[in-house]
Amino acid sequence: MSQIMCRSGETQLEKILSHASKETKLLKVSALVFVGDALEESPDVVLSAASALSRLGVPTFMFQEGHDRLVEQTFQNIARLTRGAYCRFDPGAARQLAELLRAVAVFATGGLAALADQHNDSAVKLLSQLR
């Protein structure tokens, strides 16, 4: 993982997914992580961008803060389309999110085998969706 960016304002998930597609055409992206609590874009537009990313083999890990049902469905669909994973975390649960991010980093650098060697709840959650 080389960069983390946090921006408030209207969601730009389609832009992020499209950017990841462009980047992986230049240099393979091992995994994409998105952490969010809202979706103001059209789910159809976002899922179209996720489909393009899927064709490039970039698994997307969608982590949701909160309980918005439309966000949950869309994030789950993105994860499914890209062969990634979806997890919800509790608002203010920095430790829980940190564990999820560490698990994705292990996966991105070592694949499923490396993730399977981890023995924590986050690795188990991701593995159950990646296999």
Chimera marker file (.cmm) of the C-alpha trace (Angstrom):
<marker_set name="trace">
<marker id="1" x="0.000" y="0.000" z="0.000" r="1" g="1" b="0" radius="0.5"/>
<marker id="2" x="1.579" y="3.242" z="-1.034" r="1" g="1" b="0" radius="0.5"/>
<marker id="3" x="-1.080" y="5.800" z="-0.271" r="1" g="1" b="0" radius="0.5"/>
<marker id="4" x="-4.130" y="6.523" z="1.866" r="1" g="1" b="0" radius="0.5"/>
<marker id="5" x="-6.395" y="9.449" z="1.059" r="1" g="1" b="0" radius="0.5"/>
<marker id="6" x="-9.420" y="10.692" z="2.989" r="1" g="1" b="0" radius="0.5"/>
<marker id="7" x="-11.734" y="13.251" z="1.491" r="1" g="1" b="0" radius="0.5"/>
<marker id="8" x="-15.057" y="14.526" z="2.718" r="1" g="1" b="0" radius="0.5"/>
<marker id="9" x="-17.798" y="15.595" z="0.369" r="1" g="1" b="0" radius="0.5"/>
<marker id="10" x="-19.835" y="13.800" z="-2.248" r="1" g="1" b="0" radius="0.5"/>
<marker id="11" x="-18.675" y="10.293" z="-3.035" r="1" g="1" b="0" radius="0.5"/>
<marker id="12" x="-16.448" y="9.731" z="-6.036" r="1" g="1" b="0" radius="0.5"/>
<marker id="13" x="-16.390" y="5.954" z="-6.100" r="1" g="1" b="0" radius="0.5"/>
<marker id="14" x="-16.802" y="5.688" z="-9.871" r="1" g="1" b="0" radius="0.5"/>
<marker id="15" x="-13.813" y="7.991" z="-10.318" r="1" g="1" b="0" radius="0.5"/>
<marker id="16" x="-11.717" y="5.858" z="-7.946" r="1" g="1" b="0" radius="0.5"/>
<marker id="17" x="-12.638" y="2.591" z="-9.674" r="1" g="1" b="0" radius="0.5"/>
<marker id="18" x="-11.895" y="4.083" z="-13.108" r="1" g="1" b="0" radius="0.5"/>
<marker id="19" x="-8.576" y="5.460" z="-11.877" r="1" g="1" b="0" radius="0.5"/>
<marker id="20" x="-7.601" y="2.030" z="-10.533" r="1" g="1" b="0" radius="0.5"/>
<marker id="21" x="-8.388" y="0.552" z="-13.967" r="1" g="1" b="0" radius="0.5"/>
<marker id="22" x="-6.118" y="3.083" z="-15.674" r="1" g="1" b="0" radius="0.5"/>
<marker id="23" x="-3.329" y="2.523" z="-13.137" r="1" g="1" b="0" radius="0.5"/>
<marker id="24" x="-3.401" y="-1.267" z="-13.407" r="1" g="1" b="0" radius="0.5"/>
<marker id="25" x="-2.988" y="-1.006" z="-17.172" r="1" g="1" b="0" radius="0.5"/>
<marker id="26" x="0.323" y="0.737" z="-16.449" r="1" g="1" b="0" radius="0.5"/>
<marker id="27" x="1.453" y="-1.294" z="-13.434" r="1" g="1" b="0" radius="0.5"/>
<marker id="28" x="-0.520" y="-4.154" z="-11.905" r="1" g="1" b="0" radius="0.5"/>
<marker id="29" x="-2.583" y="-3.105" z="-8.894" r="1" g="1" b="0" radius="0.5"/>
<marker id="30" x="-2.763" y="-6.007" z="-6.419" r="1" g="1" b="0" radius="0.5"/>
<marker id="31" x="-5.809" y="-4.783" z="-4.495" r="1" g="1" b="0" radius="0.5"/>
<marker id="32" x="-7.982" y="-1.720" z="-4.033" r="1" g="1" b="0" radius="0.5"/>
<marker id="33" x="-9.394" y="-0.734" z="-0.646" r="1" g="1" b="0" radius="0.5"/>
<marker id="34" x="-12.303" y="1.659" z="-0.255" r="1" g="1" b="0" radius="0.5"/>
<marker id="35" x="-13.580" y="2.786" z="3.137" r="1" g="1" b="0" radius="0.5"/>
<marker id="36" x="-16.821" y="4.722" z="3.187" r="1" g="1" b="0" radius="0.5"/>
<marker id="37" x="-20.187" y="5.316" z="4.750" r="1" g="1" b="0" radius="0.5"/>
<marker id="38" x="-22.208" y="6.746" z="1.877" r="1" g="1" b="0" radius="0.5"/>
<marker id="39" x="-22.898" y="6.496" z="-1.832" r="1" g="1" b="0" radius="0.5"/>
<marker id="40" x="-24.399" y="9.441" z="-3.665" r="1" g="1" b="0" radius="0.5"/>
<marker id="41" x="-23.654" y="8.107" z="-7.145" r="1" g="1" b="0" radius="0.5"/>
<marker id="42" x="-25.830" y="5.854" z="-9.243" r="1" g="1" b="0" radius="0.5"/>
<marker id="43" x="-25.201" y="2.231" z="-8.278" r="1" g="1" b="0" radius="0.5"/>
<marker id="44" x="-25.416" y="1.279" z="-11.979" r="1" g="1" b="0" radius="0.5"/>
<marker id="45" x="-22.594" y="3.673" z="-12.910" r="1" g="1" b="0" radius="0.5"/>
<marker id="46" x="-20.428" y="2.482" z="-10.028" r="1" g="1" b="0" radius="0.5"/>
<marker id="47" x="-21.064" y="-1.190" z="-10.821" r="1" g="1" b="0" radius="0.5"/>
<marker id="48" x="-20.151" y="-0.595" z="-14.467" r="1" g="1" b="0" radius="0.5"/>
<marker id="49" x="-16.784" y="0.801" z="-13.365" r="1" g="1" b="0" radius="0.5"/>
<marker id="50" x="-16.356" y="-2.176" z="-11.015" r="1" g="1" b="0" radius="0.5"/>
<marker id="51" x="-17.007" y="-4.574" z="-13.899" r="1" g="1" b="0" radius="0.5"/>
<marker id="52" x="-14.241" y="-2.922" z="-15.916" r="1" g="1" b="0" radius="0.5"/>
<marker id="53" x="-11.879" y="-3.252" z="-12.963" r="1" g="1" b="0" radius="0.5"/>
<marker id="54" x="-12.873" y="-6.889" z="-12.552" r="1" g="1" b="0" radius="0.5"/>
<marker id="55" x="-11.812" y="-7.674" z="-16.114" r="1" g="1" b="0" radius="0.5"/>
<marker id="56" x="-8.334" y="-6.463" z="-15.143" r="1" g="1" b="0" radius="0.5"/>
<marker id="57" x="-8.218" y="-8.803" z="-12.135" r="1" g="1" b="0" radius="0.5"/>
<marker id="58" x="-8.109" y="-6.211" z="-9.359" r="1" g="1" b="0" radius="0.5"/>
<marker id="59" x="-9.914" y="-7.438" z="-6.228" r="1" g="1" b="0" radius="0.5"/>
<marker id="60" x="-11.675" y="-4.623" z="-4.427" r="1" g="1" b="0" radius="0.5"/>
<marker id="61" x="-12.130" y="-4.578" z="-0.677" r="1" g="1" b="0" radius="0.5"/>
<marker id="62" x="-15.125" y="-2.501" z="0.354" r="1" g="1" b="0" radius="0.5"/>
<marker id="63" x="-15.290" y="-1.519" z="4.015" r="1" g="1" b="0" radius="0.5"/>
<marker id="64" x="-18.463" y="0.182" z="5.206" r="1" g="1" b="0" radius="0.5"/>
<marker id="65" x="-18.912" y="2.283" z="8.279" r="1" g="1" b="0" radius="0.5"/>
<marker id="66" x="-22.555" y="2.401" z="9.313" r="1" g="1" b="0" radius="0.5"/>
<marker id="67" x="-25.679" y="0.553" z="8.269" r="1" g="1" b="0" radius="0.5"/>
<marker id="68" x="-27.091" y="2.196" z="5.124" r="1" g="1" b="0" radius="0.5"/>
<marker id="69" x="-28.755" y="-0.640" z="3.180" r="1" g="1" b="0" radius="0.5"/>
<marker id="70" x="-28.175" y="0.776" z="-0.348" r="1" g="1" b="0" radius="0.5"/>
<marker id="71" x="-24.514" y="1.369" z="0.451" r="1" g="1" b="0" radius="0.5"/>
<marker id="72" x="-24.236" y="-2.172" z="1.804" r="1" g="1" b="0" radius="0.5"/>
<marker id="73" x="-25.808" y="-3.735" z="-1.292" r="1" g="1" b="0" radius="0.5"/>
<marker id="74" x="-23.681" y="-1.708" z="-3.691" r="1" g="1" b="0" radius="0.5"/>
<marker id="75" x="-20.446" y="-2.312" z="-1.771" r="1" g="1" b="0" radius="0.5"/>
<marker id="76" x="-21.213" y="-6.051" z="-1.617" r="1" g="1" b="0" radius="0.5"/>
<marker id="77" x="-21.864" y="-6.117" z="-5.358" r="1" g="1" b="0" radius="0.5"/>
<marker id="78" x="-18.588" y="-4.336" z="-6.097" r="1" g="1" b="0" radius="0.5"/>
<marker id="79" x="-16.700" y="-6.819" z="-3.929" r="1" g="1" b="0" radius="0.5"/>
<marker id="80" x="-18.450" y="-9.765" z="-5.581" r="1" g="1" b="0" radius="0.5"/>
<marker id="81" x="-17.861" y="-8.466" z="-9.126" r="1" g="1" b="0" radius="0.5"/>
<marker id="82" x="-14.164" y="-7.880" z="-8.524" r="1" g="1" b="0" radius="0.5"/>
<marker id="83" x="-13.615" y="-11.054" z="-6.498" r="1" g="1" b="0" radius="0.5"/>
<marker id="84" x="-12.764" y="-8.979" z="-3.443" r="1" g="1" b="0" radius="0.5"/>
<marker id="85" x="-14.506" y="-8.783" z="-0.093" r="1" g="1" b="0" radius="0.5"/>
<marker id="86" x="-16.979" y="-6.636" z="1.831" r="1" g="1" b="0" radius="0.5"/>
<marker id="87" x="-16.922" y="-5.962" z="5.560" r="1" g="1" b="0" radius="0.5"/>
<marker id="88" x="-18.818" y="-3.584" z="7.779" r="1" g="1" b="0" radius="0.5"/>
<marker id="89" x="-17.099" y="-2.034" z="10.756" r="1" g="1" b="0" radius="0.5"/>
<marker id="90" x="-18.512" y="-0.130" z="13.661" r="1" g="1" b="0" radius="0.5"/>
<marker id="91" x="-18.339" y="3.680" z="13.672" r="1" g="1" b="0" radius="0.5"/>
<marker id="92" x="-15.291" y="4.743" z="15.622" r="1" g="1" b="0" radius="0.5"/>
<marker id="93" x="-13.756" y="1.255" z="15.540" r="1" g="1" b="0" radius="0.5"/>
<marker id="94" x="-10.247" y="2.252" z="14.477" r="1" g="1" b="0" radius="0.5"/>
<marker id="95" x="-8.731" y="-1.014" z="15.692" r="1" g="1" b="0" radius="0.5"/>
<marker id="96" x="-11.202" y="-3.082" z="13.690" r="1" g="1" b="0" radius="0.5"/>
<marker id="97" x="-10.500" y="-1.085" z="10.524" r="1" g="1" b="0" radius="0.5"/>
<marker id="98" x="-6.741" y="-1.278" z="11.113" r="1" g="1" b="0" radius="0.5"/>
<marker id="99" x="-6.968" y="-5.083" z="11.300" r="1" g="1" b="0" radius="0.5"/>
<marker id="100" x="-8.935" y="-5.216" z="8.050" r="1" g="1" b="0" radius="0.5"/>
<marker id="101" x="-6.365" y="-3.004" z="6.319" r="1" g="1" b="0" radius="0.5"/>
<marker id="102" x="-3.493" y="-5.156" z="7.605" r="1" g="1" b="0" radius="0.5"/>
<marker id="103" x="-5.250" y="-8.263" z="6.283" r="1" g="1" b="0" radius="0.5"/>
<marker id="104" x="-5.621" y="-6.705" z="2.828" r="1" g="1" b="0" radius="0.5"/>
<marker id="105" x="-1.942" y="-5.726" z="2.851" r="1" g="1" b="0" radius="0.5"/>
<marker id="106" x="-1.012" y="-9.337" z="3.627" r="1" g="1" b="0" radius="0.5"/>
<marker id="107" x="-3.255" y="-10.534" z="0.792" r="1" g="1" b="0" radius="0.5"/>
<marker id="108" x="-1.874" y="-7.964" z="-1.674" r="1" g="1" b="0" radius="0.5"/>
<marker id="109" x="1.714" y="-8.956" z="-0.980" r="1" g="1" b="0" radius="0.5"/>
<marker id="110" x="1.372" y="-12.697" z="-0.393" r="1" g="1" b="0" radius="0.5"/>
<marker id="111" x="-1.961" y="-13.829" z="-1.825" r="1" g="1" b="0" radius="0.5"/>
<marker id="112" x="-4.457" y="-16.242" z="-0.331" r="1" g="1" b="0" radius="0.5"/>
<marker id="113" x="-1.797" y="-18.469" z="1.220" r="1" g="1" b="0" radius="0.5"/>
<marker id="114" x="-0.312" y="-15.592" z="3.211" r="1" g="1" b="0" radius="0.5"/>
<marker id="115" x="-3.755" y="-14.450" z="4.319" r="1" g="1" b="0" radius="0.5"/>
<marker id="116" x="-4.628" y="-18.002" z="5.389" r="1" g="1" b="0" radius="0.5"/>
<marker id="117" x="-1.544" y="-17.986" z="7.635" r="1" g="1" b="0" radius="0.5"/>
<marker id="118" x="-3.036" y="-15.096" z="9.600" r="1" g="1" b="0" radius="0.5"/>
<marker id="119" x="-5.090" y="-16.085" z="12.607" r="1" g="1" b="0" radius="0.5"/>
<marker id="120" x="-7.344" y="-13.152" z="13.350" r="1" g="1" b="0" radius="0.5"/>
<marker id="121" x="-10.998" y="-12.299" z="12.783" r="1" g="1" b="0" radius="0.5"/>
<marker id="122" x="-10.275" y="-9.925" z="9.899" r="1" g="1" b="0" radius="0.5"/>
<marker id="123" x="-8.314" y="-12.504" z="7.925" r="1" g="1" b="0" radius="0.5"/>
<marker id="124" x="-11.071" y="-15.068" z="8.497" r="1" g="1" b="0" radius="0.5"/>
<marker id="125" x="-13.733" y="-12.598" z="7.298" r="1" g="1" b="0" radius="0.5"/>
<marker id="126" x="-11.823" y="-11.848" z="4.118" r="1" g="1" b="0" radius="0.5"/>
<marker id="127" x="-10.894" y="-15.468" z="3.420" r="1" g="1" b="0" radius="0.5"/>
<marker id="128" x="-14.486" y="-16.600" z="3.693" r="1" g="1" b="0" radius="0.5"/>
<marker id="129" x="-15.325" y="-14.313" z="0.752" r="1" g="1" b="0" radius="0.5"/>
<marker id="130" x="-12.171" y="-14.735" z="-1.342" r="1" g="1" b="0" radius="0.5"/>
<marker id="131" x="-12.263" y="-18.523" z="-1.690" r="1" g="1" b="0" radius="0.5"/>
<link id1="1" id2="2" r="1" g="1" b="0" radius="0.2"/>
<link id1="2" id2="3" r="1" g="1" b="0" radius="0.2"/>
<link id1="3" id2="4" r="1" g="1" b="0" radius="0.2"/>
<link id1="4" id2="5" r="1" g="1" b="0" radius="0.2"/>
<link id1="5" id2="6" r="1" g="1" b="0" radius="0.2"/>
<link id1="6" id2="7" r="1" g="1" b="0" radius="0.2"/>
<link id1="7" id2="8" r="1" g="1" b="0" radius="0.2"/>
<link id1="8" id2="9" r="1" g="1" b="0" radius="0.2"/>
<link id1="9" id2="10" r="1" g="1" b="0" radius="0.2"/>
<link id1="10" id2="11" r="1" g="1" b="0" radius="0.2"/>
<link id1="11" id2="12" r="1" g="1" b="0" radius="0.2"/>
<link id1="12" id2="13" r="1" g="1" b="0" radius="0.2"/>
<link id1="13" id2="14" r="1" g="1" b="0" radius="0.2"/>
<link id1="14" id2="15" r="1" g="1" b="0" radius="0.2"/>
<link id1="15" id2="16" r="1" g="1" b="0" radius="0.2"/>
<link id1="16" id2="17" r="1" g="1" b="0" radius="0.2"/>
<link id1="17" id2="18" r="1" g="1" b="0" radius="0.2"/>
<link id1="18" id2="19" r="1" g="1" b="0" radius="0.2"/>
<link id1="19" id2="20" r="1" g="1" b="0" radius="0.2"/>
<link id1="20" id2="21" r="1" g="1" b="0" radius="0.2"/>
<link id1="21" id2="22" r="1" g="1" b="0" radius="0.2"/>
<link id1="22" id2="23" r="1" g="1" b="0" radius="0.2"/>
<link id1="23" id2="24" r="1" g="1" b="0" radius="0.2"/>
<link id1="24" id2="25" r="1" g="1" b="0" radius="0.2"/>
<link id1="25" id2="26" r="1" g="1" b="0" radius="0.2"/>
<link id1="26" id2="27" r="1" g="1" b="0" radius="0.2"/>
<link id1="27" id2="28" r="1" g="1" b="0" radius="0.2"/>
<link id1="28" id2="29" r="1" g="1" b="0" radius="0.2"/>
<link id1="29" id2="30" r="1" g="1" b="0" radius="0.2"/>
<link id1="30" id2="31" r="1" g="1" b="0" radius="0.2"/>
<link id1="31" id2="32" r="1" g="1" b="0" radius="0.2"/>
<link id1="32" id2="33" r="1" g="1" b="0" radius="0.2"/>
<link id1="33" id2="34" r="1" g="1" b="0" radius="0.2"/>
<link id1="34" id2="35" r="1" g="1" b="0" radius="0.2"/>
<link id1="35" id2="36" r="1" g="1" b="0" radius="0.2"/>
<link id1="36" id2="37" r="1" g="1" b="0" radius="0.2"/>
<link id1="37" id2="38" r="1" g="1" b="0" radius="0.2"/>
<link id1="38" id2="39" r="1" g="1" b="0" radius="0.2"/>
<link id1="39" id2="40" r="1" g="1" b="0" radius="0.2"/>
<link id1="40" id2="41" r="1" g="1" b="0" radius="0.2"/>
<link id1="41" id2="42" r="1" g="1" b="0" radius="0.2"/>
<link id1="42" id2="43" r="1" g="1" b="0" radius="0.2"/>
<link id1="43" id2="44" r="1" g="1" b="0" radius="0.2"/>
<link id1="44" id2="45" r="1" g="1" b="0" radius="0.2"/>
<link id1="45" id2="46" r="1" g="1" b="0" radius="0.2"/>
<link id1="46" id2="47" r="1" g="1" b="0" radius="0.2"/>
<link id1="47" id2="48" r="1" g="1" b="0" radius="0.2"/>
<link id1="48" id2="49" r="1" g="1" b="0" radius="0.2"/>
<link id1="49" id2="50" r="1" g="1" b="0" radius="0.2"/>
<link id1="50" id2="51" r="1" g="1" b="0" radius="0.2"/>
<link id1="51" id2="52" r="1" g="1" b="0" radius="0.2"/>
<link id1="52" id2="53" r="1" g="1" b="0" radius="0.2"/>
<link id1="53" id2="54" r="1" g="1" b="0" radius="0.2"/>
<link id1="54" id2="55" r="1" g="1" b="0" radius="0.2"/>
<link id1="55" id2="56" r="1" g="1" b="0" radius="0.2"/>
<link id1="56" id2="57" r="1" g="1" b="0" radius="0.2"/>
<link id1="57" id2="58" r="1" g="1" b="0" radius="0.2"/>
<link id1="58" id2="59" r="1" g="1" b="0" radius="0.2"/>
<link id1="59" id2="60" r="1" g="1" b="0" radius="0.2"/>
<link id1="60" id2="61" r="1" g="1" b="0" radius="0.2"/>
<link id1="61" id2="62" r="1" g="1" b="0" radius="0.2"/>
<link id1="62" id2="63" r="1" g="1" b="0" radius="0.2"/>
<link id1="63" id2="64" r="1" g="1" b="0" radius="0.2"/>
<link id1="64" id2="65" r="1" g="1" b="0" radius="0.2"/>
<link id1="65" id2="66" r="1" g="1" b="0" radius="0.2"/>
<link id1="66" id2="67" r="1" g="1" b="0" radius="0.2"/>
<link id1="67" id2="68" r="1" g="1" b="0" radius="0.2"/>
<link id1="68" id2="69" r="1" g="1" b="0" radius="0.2"/>
<link id1="69" id2="70" r="1" g="1" b="0" radius="0.2"/>
<link id1="70" id2="71" r="1" g="1" b="0" radius="0.2"/>
<link id1="71" id2="72" r="1" g="1" b="0" radius="0.2"/>
<link id1="72" id2="73" r="1" g="1" b="0" radius="0.2"/>
<link id1="73" id2="74" r="1" g="1" b="0" radius="0.2"/>
<link id1="74" id2="75" r="1" g="1" b="0" radius="0.2"/>
<link id1="75" id2="76" r="1" g="1" b="0" radius="0.2"/>
<link id1="76" id2="77" r="1" g="1" b="0" radius="0.2"/>
<link id1="77" id2="78" r="1" g="1" b="0" radius="0.2"/>
<link id1="78" id2="79" r="1" g="1" b="0" radius="0.2"/>
<link id1="79" id2="80" r="1" g="1" b="0" radius="0.2"/>
<link id1="80" id2="81" r="1" g="1" b="0" radius="0.2"/>
<link id1="81" id2="82" r="1" g="1" b="0" radius="0.2"/>
<link id1="82" id2="83" r="1" g="1" b="0" radius="0.2"/>
<link id1="83" id2="84" r="1" g="1" b="0" radius="0.2"/>
<link id1="84" id2="85" r="1" g="1" b="0" radius="0.2"/>
<link id1="85" id2="86" r="1" g="1" b="0" radius="0.2"/>
<link id1="86" id2="87" r="1" g="1" b="0" radius="0.2"/>
<link id1="87" id2="88" r="1" g="1" b="0" radius="0.2"/>
<link id1="88" id2="89" r="1" g="1" b="0" radius="0.2"/>
<link id1="89" id2="90" r="1" g="1" b="0" radius="0.2"/>
<link id1="90" id2="91" r="1" g="1" b="0" radius="0.2"/>
<link id1="91" id2="92" r="1" g="1" b="0" radius="0.2"/>
<link id1="92" id2="93" r="1" g="1" b="0" radius="0.2"/>
<link id1="93" id2="94" r="1" g="1" b="0" radius="0.2"/>
<link id1="94" id2="95" r="1" g="1" b="0" radius="0.2"/>
<link id1="95" id2="96" r="1" g="1" b="0" radius="0.2"/>
<link id1="96" id2="97" r="1" g="1" b="0" radius="0.2"/>
<link id1="97" id2="98" r="1" g="1" b="0" radius="0.2"/>
<link id1="98" id2="99" r="1" g="1" b="0" radius="0.2"/>
<link id1="99" id2="100" r="1" g="1" b="0" radius="0.2"/>
<link id1="100" id2="101" r="1" g="1" b="0" radius="0.2"/>
<link id1="101" id2="102" r="1" g="1" b="0" radius="0.2"/>
<link id1="102" id2="103" r="1" g="1" b="0" radius="0.2"/>
<link id1="103" id2="104" r="1" g="1" b="0" radius="0.2"/>
<link id1="104" id2="105" r="1" g="1" b="0" radius="0.2"/>
<link id1="105" id2="106" r="1" g="1" b="0" radius="0.2"/>
<link id1="106" id2="107" r="1" g="1" b="0" radius="0.2"/>
<link id1="107" id2="108" r="1" g="1" b="0" radius="0.2"/>
<link id1="108" id2="109" r="1" g="1" b="0" radius="0.2"/>
<link id1="109" id2="110" r="1" g="1" b="0" radius="0.2"/>
<link id1="110" id2="111" r="1" g="1" b="0" radius="0.2"/>
<link id1="111" id2="112" r="1" g="1" b="0" radius="0.2"/>
<link id1="112" id2="113" r="1" g="1" b="0" radius="0.2"/>
<link id1="113" id2="114" r="1" g="1" b="0" radius="0.2"/>
<link id1="114" id2="115" r="1" g="1" b="0" radius="0.2"/>
<link id1="115" id2="116" r="1" g="1" b="0" radius="0.2"/>
<link id1="116" id2="117" r="1" g="1" b="0" radius="0.2"/>
<link id1="117" id2="118" r="1" g="1" b="0" radius="0.2"/>
<link id1="118" id2="119" r="1" g="1" b="0" radius="0.2"/>
<link id1="119" id2="120" r="1" g="1" b="0" radius="0.2"/>
<link id1="120" id2="121" r="1" g="1" b="0" radius="0.2"/>
<link id1="121" id2="122" r="1" g="1" b="0" radius="0.2"/>
<link id1="122" id2="123" r="1" g="1" b="0" radius="0.2"/>
<link id1="123" id2="124" r="1" g="1" b="0" radius="0.2"/>
<link id1="124" id2="125" r="1" g="1" b="0" radius="0.2"/>
<link id1="125" id2="126" r="1" g="1" b="0" radius="0.2"/>
<link id1="126" id2="127" r="1" g="1" b="0" radius="0.2"/>
<link id1="127" id2="128" r="1" g="1" b="0" radius="0.2"/>
<link id1="128" id2="129" r="1" g="1" b="0" radius="0.2"/>
<link id1="129" id2="130" r="1" g="1" b="0" radius="0.2"/>
<link id1="130" id2="131" r="1" g="1" b="0" radius="0.2"/>
</marker_set>
